Amino acid sequence: MDLHLAGRRALVTASSRGLGRACASALVAEGARVYIASRNARAIESVGREIGATGWYAADLSVAGEPEALVNAAVDVLGGLDILVGNAGGPPPGTFQSTPLDAWEKGFELTLMSAVRLVKAALPHLKQSDQGRVVFITSISVRQPIPHIVISNAMRAGVTGLAKTLARELAVDRITVNCLAPDAILTDRLKEIARARGDDPEVAMKRDAEAAPMKRLGEAGEFGAACAFLCSRQAGYITGQTVGIDGGSLLGVH
């Protein structure tokens, strides 16, 4: 299937590894011109060269002004913007009782306010596109909270509410806004959460795979392919949705 992404101009944040990198790679593979960003300057340059990104930028999205500077840098290189894939590294794991109050403010800035600031800065450019797309990477926790990641559970639910609101508001501008909600995709984040629970990561990965309906963990490339589809012309009438990339793990009916 031709997703009609050749020449489309995309910005993908938090894309030096994991799901962000998978989305950036999938968009490049479909012919998009992709600008990527991460807090780690050396890592994002290495990934940019490896996947064939058009440009890259080191930014801390939890700092006011950085998301806006990132969007401006991307637009300067790309000449405009058609696609925004908003991703942010997960807040530190922890239970409610083990999480200090100052961690909540940091999680708010990193996860929710970075999404707000990115869209605010990107919107004038997306409105000029004939195929504007916004995709937020959230988590299956927005529908089924996950133990030991209380800040992520709360803040990603906020991003979901933002996306649903934006979808209705921006529909008249032909801009779609959707969320991708992963569960049990094999990334370093899964290992980090396992350690926070006091588990051996390798044992936890094996246990999670055995418990999954498909008896395996998801692959980052599968997640990236779903992102590319939501950014495509074929997905032009899909908006305001949270699409679970979870291998059937979600038990609720929605």
TIVOFI-579654 format. One record per atom (N, C-alpha, C): x, y, z; residue in one letter. Coordinates in steps of 0.001 Angstrom, whole numbers, padded with zeros to 6 digits, always signed. Atoms other than C-alpha are relative to their C-alpha. Example, Ala and Ser with C-alpha at 12.3 -4.5 7.8 and 13.67 -1.06 7.14 Angstrom:
% TIVOFI-579654
+000890-001190+000000A +012300-004500+007800A +000900+001200+000000A -000820-001190-000060S +013670-001060+007140S -000770+001090+000730S 
END
This chain:
% TIVOFI-579654
+000833-001192+000000M +000000+000000+000000M +000875+001251+000000M -000704-001271+000033D +001314+003436-000927D -000686+000951+000969D +000594-000869-001017L +000736+005658+002102L +000045+001479-000380L -000027-001379+000495H +001347+008821+000057H +000720+000936+000980H -000783-000814-000923L +003986+010117+002462L +001255+000585-000646L -001189-000527+000674A +006659+010938-000125A -000012+001525+000034A -000112-001449-000061G +007832+014472+000519G -000704+000654+001169G +000657-000564-001187R +005670+014916+003621R +001068+000389+001029R -000983-000553-000940R +007469+016945+006302R -000426-000322+001430R +000380+000526-001309A +007511+015356+009756A +001018+000367+001068A -000824-000176-001198L +008838+016165+013210L -000370-001096+000986L +000218+001073-000971V +009244+013248+015630V +000882+000271+001214V -000768-000303-001202T +010280+013964+019214T +000338-001272+000778T -000476+001134-000820A +012070+011701+021706A +000233-001224-000872A -000120+001026+001037S +013233+009627+018767S +001402-000586-000137S -001335+000605+000075S +016757+008517+019619S -000030-001501+000276S +000114+001433-000281R +015471+005091+020683R -001479-000360+000152R +001335+000471-000331G +012401+002972+021337G -001077+000342-001017G +001161-000210+000852L +008999+003878+019971L +000132+001246-000866L -000206-001197+000805G +009965+007368+018825G +000890-000268-001196G -000887+000368+001102R +012810+005998+016759R -000741-000876-001017R +000747+000876+000905A +010507+003323+015315A -000941+000805-000890A +000895-000842+000798C +008027+005974+014195C +000787+000803-001040C -000820-000767+000932A +010743+008120+012647A +000506-000883-001140A -000510+000920+001018S +012213+005122+010813S -001089-000386-000994S +001099+000390+000881A +008810+004097+009448A -000376+001139-000948A +000332-001147+000850L +008102+007605+008150L +001072+000217-001072L -001082-000111+000995V +011519+007784+006473V -000154-001075-001070V +000148+001109+000939A +010903+004381+004883A -001132+000241-000991A +001127-000314+000881E +007638+005713+003421E +000243+001254-000836E -000360-001119+000858G +009443+008643+001814G -000151+001372+000614G +000142-001306-000647A +008762+011395+004347A +001372+000594+000303A -001192-000719-000459R +011360+014027+005179R -000185+000225+001494R +000241+000088-001439V +011814+013577+008906V +001097+000720+000779V -000879-000718-000914Y +013350+015858+011513Y -000203-000612+001380Y +000117+000733-001263I +014101+014123+014823I +000668+000771+001135I -000524-000722-001154A +014880+015286+018332A +000108-000915+001206A -000216+000724-001251S +016132+013996+021679S +000825+000893+000909S -000841-000769-000919R +017809+015356+024797R +001483-000286-000211R -001383+000430+000157N +021003+013472+023911N +000513+000370-001388N -000462-000511+001287A +022813+015379+021154A +000764-001052-000801A -000799+001000+000707R +025263+012593+020322R -000879-001139-000511R +000864+001112+000391A +022585+009895+020246A -000904+000376-001160A +000954-000368+001047I +020162+011835+018069I +000715+000216-001330I -000760-000131+001243E +022856+012669+015527E +000315-001376-000577E -000314+001352+000449S +023891+009009+015358S -001219-000664-000633S +001224+000592+000532V +020297+007864+014851V -000414+000686-001288V +000361-000739+001200G +019639+010611+012328G +000767-000470-001219G -000822+000472+001129R +022513+009486+010149R -000353-001440-000363R +000280+001417+000241E +021584+005829+010554E -001305-000217-000762E +001309+000230+000632I +017922+006128+009523I -000246+000884-001212I +000178-000876+001154G +018391+008849+006921G -000936+001161+000259G +000820-001167-000322A +016638+011693+008733A +000515+001230-000737A -000371-001236+000677T +016633+015114+007097T +000771+000931+000921T -000708-000822-000977G +017837+016790+010281G -000298-000463+001403G +000175+000400-001387W +018103+016481+014037W +000357+001156+000920W -000108-001126-000926Y +018116+018641+017131Y -000011-000550+001424Y -000016+000393-001401A +018942+018273+020831A -000861+000973+000802A +000915-000857-000750A +016129+019587+023030A -000535-000736+001209A +000651+000525-001199D +014774+019054+026529D -001423+000545+000006D +001371-000464+000175L +011023+019231+026002L -000680+000363+001309L +000591-000372-001282S +010368+019656+029726S +000293+001452+000371S -000398-001385-000268V +011889+023163+029586V -000789+000938-000896V +000771-000972+000778A +009631+026039+028500A +000901+000700-001006A -000771-000619+001073G +010839+027478+025199G +000700-000999-000897G -000695+001008+000798E +012573+024301+024045E -000906-000623-001078E +000860+000529+001068P +009566+022784+022207P -000201+000996-001138P +000188-001016+001025E +009011+026077+020401E +001260+000153-000866E -001254-000098+000750A +012693+026306+019428A +000179-001203-000918A -000093+001211+000812L +012564+022725+018169L -000881+000100-001240L +000902-000131+001148V +009540+023371+015951V +000567+001005-000996V -000578-001010+000907N +011186+026506+014532N +001189-000564-000774N -001160+000595+000671A +014372+024578+013770A -000444-000995-001061A +000503+000975+000970A +012413+021797+012051A -000583+000686-001220A +000627-000716+001117V +010422+024240+009936V +001058+000680-000870V -001079-000629+000774D +013604+026067+008924D +000645-000996-000954D -000643+001027+000825V +015077+022822+007593V -000969-000604-001004V +000968+000709+000844L +011917+021225+006177L -000780+000936-000921L +000769-000938+000804G +010308+024367+004810G -001486-000010+000310G +001401+000108-000393G +007046+023640+006620G -000179-001248+000833G +000254+001170-000833L +005362+020902+008601L -001367-000579-000331L +001245+000723+000265D +002734+018289+007748D -000364-000971+001115D +000195+001065-000980I +003193+015764+010563I +000751+000336+001284I -000640-000116-001307L +003902+016083+014274L -000258-001287+000775L +000105+001179-000856V +004601+012923+016266V +000577+000383+001349V -000408-000457-001316G +004693+013940+019909G +000268-001166+000935G -000415+001069-000905N +006600+011610+022191N +000846+000626+001093N -000836-000475-001110A +008231+012144+025576A +000424-001202+000817A -000463+001095-000838G +010339+009863+027694G -000874-000155+001225G +000874+000251-001130G +008390+008230+030481G +000541+000591+001298G -000424-000469-001327P +008463+009864+033944P +000543-001163+000827P -000563+001076-000832P +010335+007915+036633P -001096-000907+000555P +000993+000915-000566P +008462+004779+037759P -000146+000206+001507P +000223-000058-001439G +006964+004605+041228G -001470-000112+000328G +001373+000008-000488T +003836+004088+043274T -000360+001398+000489T +000397-001302-000521F +001790+007006+044592F +000731+000313+001293F -000607-000246-001306Q +003235+006582+048065Q +001510+000186-000055Q -001460-000123+000091S +006841+006333+046901S +000435+001195-000844S -000334-001087+000924T +006674+009308+044504T -000038+001342+000707T -000015-001316-000659P +007769+012692+045905P -000802+001031-000793P +000861-000996+000636L +005641+015739+045158L +000692+000730-001148L -000664-000750+001062D +008307+017504+043088D +000097-000797-001296D -000019+000825+001204A +008323+014559+040671A -001260+000209-000827A +001248-000256+000728W +004712+015374+039764W +000130+001215-000907W -000173-001208+000820E +005624+018841+038559E +000904-000285-001197E -000902+000342+001100K +008500+017462+036489K -000719-000863-001042K +000758+000830+000926G +006207+014816+034987G -001018+000792-000784G +000951-000881+000665F +003619+017468+034184F +000670+000760-001137F -000722-000761+001024E +006174+019547+032282E +000479-000903-001127E -000556+000907+001006L +007726+016561+030500L -001069-000610-000891L +000962+000812+000742T +004621+014663+029467T -001155+000808-000567T +001182-000729+000459L +001641+017014+029269L +000348+001343-000622L -000282-001336+000531M +003039+020518+028813M +000872-000034-001245M -000786+000096+001242S +005542+019378+026188S -000927-000203-001184S +000978+000214+001071A +002580+018151+024115A -000738+001293-000324A +000706-001273+000203V +000734+021441+024617V +000889+000976-000773V -000904-000980+000623R +003753+023536+023652R +000347-000393-001429R -000313+000443+001359L +004621+021421+020612L -001139+000325-000959L +001138-000260+000889V +001113+021678+019160V -000190+001497-000191V +000167-001448+000095K +000893+025388+019945K +000964+000587-001028K -001007-000514+000926A +004117+026031+018025A -000189-000533-001413A +000112+000636+001320A +003369+023607+015174A -001280+000372-000740A +001323-000161+000598L -000259+024561+014560L -000042+000961-001189L +000053-000882+001185P +000286+027567+012243P +000535-000678-001264P -000588+000694+001153H +002389+025332+009985H -000884-001161-000443H +000896+001106+000348L +000055+022328+010142L -001245+000504-000729L +001186-000558+000664K -002828+024567+009092K +000255+000303-001474K -000342-000268+001385Q -000972+025320+005869Q +000149-001278-000819Q -000128+001290+000671S -000718+021617+005043S -001363-000465-000491S +001250+000603+000470D -003326+019772+003009D -000200-001395+000602D +000062+001335-000603Q -002692+016663+005139Q +000627+000063+001386Q -000561-000185-001330G -002024+017822+008685G -000281-001197+000898G +000131+001162-000877R -001411+015013+011162R +000725+000261+001325R -000624+000002-001317V -000745+014947+014896V -000221-001380+000601V +000076+001295-000666V +000027+011645+016603V +000757+000104+001314V -000646+000043-001305F +000738+011420+020325F +000258-001452+000388F -000302+001320-000536I +002486+008377+021752I -000327+000033+001490I +000409+000017-001401T +000767+007596+025046T +000304-001378+000591T -000196+001315-000622S +000244+004214+026745S -001355-000651+000175S +001246+000706-000291I -002373+001540+027250I -000499+000350+001396I +000392-000391-001359S -002403+002889+030817S -001090+001052+000020S +001086-000988+000014V -004819+005605+029699V -001359-000695+000067V +001231+000780-000098R -007441+002842+029566R +000042-001030+001120R -000175+001053-001010Q -006030+000345+032045Q +001291+000314+000756Q -001211-000462-000683P -003612+001933+034563P +000954-001134+000356P -001052+000977-000229I -000325+000121+035022I +000635+000266+001364I -000629-000205-001303P +001108-000418+038520P +001423+000547-000126P -001373-000501-000140H +004293+001423+039511H +000370+001107-000985H -000302-001166+000849I +004001+004256+036960I -001111+001040+000178I +001143-000847-000328V +001538+006559+038698V +000025+001338-000742V -000058-001291+000696I +002786+009819+037117I -000345-000173-001478I +000301+000263+001401S +002706+008364+033622S -001485-000282-000189S +001426+000296+000093N -000802+006991+034220N -000824+001285-000037N +000770-001228-000117A -002063+010438+035189A +000260+000964-001154A -000339-001008+001002M -000204+012613+032687M -000356-000436-001420M +000353+000448+001346R -000761+010450+029620R -001516+000010-000195R +001447-000183+000098A -004468+010463+030406A -000323+001449-000368A +000175-001408+000363G -004186+014259+030221G +000290+000256-001471G -000315-000135+001429V -002536+014025+026792V -001142-000545-000855V +001122+000587+000734T -005405+011802+025666T -001189+000958-000045T +001069-000990-000025G -007952+014389+026779G +000302+001178-000906G -000415-001075+000903L -005987+017079+024946L -000216-000402-001449L +000127+000466+001388A -005917+014994+021763A -001462-000057-000434A +001423+000103+000333K -009658+014339+021862K -000599+001375-000223K +000484-001368+000144T -010336+018048+022318T +000505+000629-001290T -000588-000556+001214L -007955+019070+019543L -000612-000597-001260L +000555+000668+001186A -009431+016518+017154A -001267+000701-000474A +001248-000685+000359R -012805+018245+017249R +000268+001427-000452R -000275-001408+000291E -011375+021761+017220E +000697+000188-001340E -000817-000164+001205L -008985+021171+014310L -000548-000741-001208L +000568+000754+001116A -011222+018992+012144A -000300+000904-001187A +000338-000926+001079V -012312+022028+010145V +001238+000386-000807V -001261-000297+000691D -008635+022589+009270D +000599-001237-000661D -000440+001269+000600R -008354+018985+008011R +001268-000533+000659R -001104+000531-000787I -005869+018180+010747I -000550-001112+000885I +000434+001099-000862T -006310+014778+012376T +000917-000084+001213T -000744+000116-001253V -005226+014163+015965V -000360-001342+000638V +000229+001332-000560N -004829+010628+017315N +001105-000374+000981N -000988+000533-000935C -003011+008693+020003C +000280-001463-000319C -000392+001402+000061L -001103+005430+019812L +000340-000445+001407L -000139+000452-001381A -001311+003489+023062A +000654-001376+000043A -000698+001289-000001P +001342+000766+023359P -000128-000747+001317P -000154+000854-001169D +001492-002151+025754D +000913-001152-000369D -000901+001147+000172A +004260-004729+026078A +000703-000001-001349A -000893-000096+001161I +006348-003459+023158I +001430-000090+000537I -001347+000256-000515L +009927-004609+023609L +000890+001237-000181L -000862-001180-000032T +011826-001426+024533T +000698+000060+001349T -000702-000167-001276D +014152-000266+027295D -000956+000437+001105D +000955-000457-001007R +011136+001299+029043R -000607-001173+000765R +000534+001180-000684L +009716-002143+029808L +000977-000506+001053L -001019+000465-000937K +012978-003099+031458K +000108+000944+001196K -000053-000980-001082E +012998+000128+033481E -001137-000213+000997E +001155+000237-000867I +009496-000575+034823I +000179-001292+000794I -000253+001268-000698A +010482-004160+035659A +000945+000207+001171A -000952-000268-001087R +013437-002920+037706R -000681+000753+001141R +000709-000767-001029A +011142-000454+039526A -000877-000901+000857A +000814+000961-000751R +008971-003412+040551R +000868-000961+000804R -000896+000913-000679G +012044-005194+041843G +000187-001310-000729G -000109+001226+000794D +011990-007771+039033D +001289-000015-000804D -001076+000156+000978D +014805-009120+036931D -000588+000262-001385D +000602-000372+001282P +014152-007522+033499P -000179-001163-000959P +000104+001106+000953E +014863-010661+031489E -001087-000988+000419E +001057+000889-000506V +012636-012796+033702V -001362+000633-000234V +001269-000713+000180A +009918-010132+033530A -000424-000004-001464A +000331+000004+001424M +010111-009956+029726M -000554-001361-000428M +000455+001345+000333K +009734-013723+029466K -001395-000247+000563K +001309+000178-000631R +006808-013705+031897R -001084+000792-000745R +000966-000823+000725D +005093-010847+030036D -000340-000607-001355D +000246+000626+001300A +005509-012647+026726A -000913-001210+000145A +000829+001190-000215E +003999-015847+028118E -001427+000374+000355E +001335-000438-000413A +001053-013886+029562A -000759+000704-001113A +000641-000755+001082A +000362-011995+026323A -000886-000918-000842A +000884+000824+000825P -002536-013227+024142P +000721-000642-001182P -000727+000542+001147M -000122-013695+021218M +001249-000768+000404M -001150+000733-000541K +002509-015277+023474K +001334+000589-000455K -001238-000711+000340R +005067-012695+022479R -000170+001479+000311R +000040-001444-000134L +005980-009072+023017L -000086+000643-001380L +000065-000724+001263G +005307-006488+020348G +001360+000507-000426G -001255-000521+000545E +008069-005204+018088E -000159+001484-000310E +000049-001436+000229A +008936-001542+017780A -000381+000323-001446A +000321-000239+001404G +008683-001799+013990G -001487-000095-000287G +001449+000114+000159E +005043-002881+014274E -000687+001275+000479E +000535-001256-000509F +004338+000204+016338F +000251+001131-000998F -000332-001035+000975G +006128+002427+013830G -000886-000058-001233G +000862+000152+001173A +004040+001012+010982A -001389+000579+000259A +001304-000557-000354A +000840+001963+012813A +000051+001521-000005A -000176-001452+000016C +002172+005496+013263C -000004+000524-001433C -000054-000430+001400A +002958+005789+009554A -001385-000024-000631A +001356+000057+000559F -000579+004694+008685F -000842+001182+000469F +000797-001123-000503L -002170+007323+010955L +000440+001332-000605L -000499-001212+000652C -000006+009925+009219C -000322+000040-001489C +000197+000139+001443S -001102+008776+005763S -001280+000671-000479S +001223-000529+000602R -003711+010109+003373R -001170-000950+000225R +001062+000987-000206Q -005676+006869+003827Q -000675+000158+001362Q +000559-000169-001343A -006203+007777+007504A -000642+001380+000184A +000501-001362-000054G -007687+011156+006658G -001334+000177+000705G +001299-000103-000675Y -011073+010360+008255Y +000029-000679+001368Y -000182+000560-001341I -009647+008886+011460I +000562+001091+000892I -000483-001031-000915T -009357+011436+014244T -000672-000144+001356T +000507+000081-001355G -009838+011690+017992G +000044-001386+000596G -000021+001401-000427Q -008961+008023+018445Q +001260-000330+000802Q -001140+000611-000672T -006722+006139+020838T +000092-001436-000499T -000171+001311+000627V -005429+003115+018953V +000964-000824+000847V -000835+000858-000825G -004125+000346+021167G +000890-000895-000851G -000970+000902+000638I -000979-001364+019902I +000453-000934+001111I -000160+000759-001234D -001219-004061+022523D -000134-001506-000179D +000100+001438+000215G -001591-007482+020911G -001214-000631+000638G +001219+000541-000590G -005054-007850+022403G +000010-000080+001512G -000133+000114-001452S -003992-007346+026021S -001068+000769+000779S +000996-000801-000701L -006613-004725+026905L -001276-000793+000208L +001155+000814-000323L -009513-006387+028666L -001310+000772-000061L +001212-000807-000002G -011968-003493+028684G -000670+000055-001370G +000762-000183+001238V -014689-002927+026076V -000176+001496-000219V +000064-001434+000290H -014421+000516+024435H -000548+000227-001396H 
END
